[in-house]
Amino acid sequence: MEIDIKELKRILKIKRNFEKGLIDIEMIDPKDYEVIRVLYEFEIEEKTEEINDLKNDINDIYSAMENMIDEIENKKEE
């Protein structure tokens, strides 16, 4: 599969202009919009994975904190 760098640059420029509010959706060719939509889906998927990783890390920290509290409480009872 060969990637057309000029075409990719053109579409990324359209995407940046859209994000900056310089153009609106009606100004984007439907074929270009479809490619941009796919790019957004990849970005969202990547961010969702990052968020899930962070949630797991936070849950691990809370579990470790609970274990530490339990250990402290158990030592006080002894």
C-alpha positions, -999 to +999 in steps of 0.1 A: +000+000+000+015+033-011+006+065+007+003+097-012+021+122+011+007+152-008-029+140-004-023+132+033-009+167+039-039+182+021-064+163+042-045+171+074-046+208+065-083+206+059-087+189+093-066+216+111-086+244+094-118+227+105-106+224+141-096+261+141-130+271+128-116+285+096-139+262+075-171+244+083-183+210+075-203+221+044-170+233+028-154+199+031-157+174+002-176+143+014-147+120+004-123+142+025-147+143+054-148+105+054-110+103+058-111+130+085-138+111+103-117+080+103-088+100+117-110+113+145-121+077+152-085+066+156-078+096+179-108+088+200-098+051+202-063+060+213-075+085+239-101+059+252-072+034+257-052+060+275-081+068+298-087+032+305-050+027+313-052+057+337-083+043+354-066+010+359-036+027+374-058+048+397-076+016+408-043-001+415-032+029+437-065+029+456-062-009+462-026-004+474-038+024+498-066+002+511-042-026+517-019-003+536-047+010+557-058-025+565-023-035+575-021-004+598-054-012+614-045-049+619-012-039+636-032-015+659-055-044+669-025-066+679 
